Amino acid sequence: MRQLWGQERVITGNRQTSWAFADAFVAEDDALRWARDRSREAGLRSVSPGTGAALRLLAATADAKAVAEIGTGTGVSGIHLLHGMRPDGVLTTVDPEADRQAFARQAFRAAGFAGNRARFIPGRALDVLPRLADGGYDLVFCDGDPTESLDYLAESLRLLRPGGLVCFEGVFSDGRTVDSAAQPVEVLRVRELLRSVRESPALKSALLPVGDGLLCAVRR
């Protein structure tokens, strides 16, 4: 037992270094760096390189042909998803800000993806998602309003085929999710999301410690 506790202290002491190493493990190209710069200029926080690499891996593992993304941003996560998807796959990406989607469209083109690989839908996610096909998606990636995360989960369960994946970005909430102090409503909703996913008999889940936390679940 003493040896195990000693190992735990070593892991804890090197955790930040390990996370930095994981983020740098998959190199990002010029198109991704351009999209990150546009995101920074817009005051947005894009997914970390480690989170992007995880999304790429999950899309490839699912052999994804149809992916739905909530929160286009400037295209960082979308590029990673497209790299993992099948060559004939289509990313349907939703965002209320059309100007951000214009940046993403340019970033996708710079990354070498044909125009028919992505379908851009401007609008509020909860207005758009009900119009998408039941069981028509291999993966749903949620990076939208955290106060709507439980609604995203309900829509994702409808959209996903059996064996499909749903992923939620930012579930650590900069450490506030596990902070015992009083928290704003968006953090409380994330806690509810975590409980719902973990306890759902329809899902098999894991919480990946990449970026600001990536919650992933497979629809059974």
Buried (B, 14 or more C-beta within 10 A) or exposed (E): EEEEEEEEEEEEEEEEEEBEEBBEEBEBEEBBEBBBEBBEEBEBBBBBBBBBBBBBBBBBEBEBBBBBBBBBBBBBBBBBBBBBBBEEBBBBBBBBBEEBBBBBBBBBBBBEBEEEBBEBBBEEBBEBBEEBEEEBBBBBBBBBBBBBBBBBBEBBBBBBBEEBBBBBBBBBBEEBBEEEEEBEEBBBBBBEBBEBBEEBEEBEBEBBEBBBBBBBBBBE
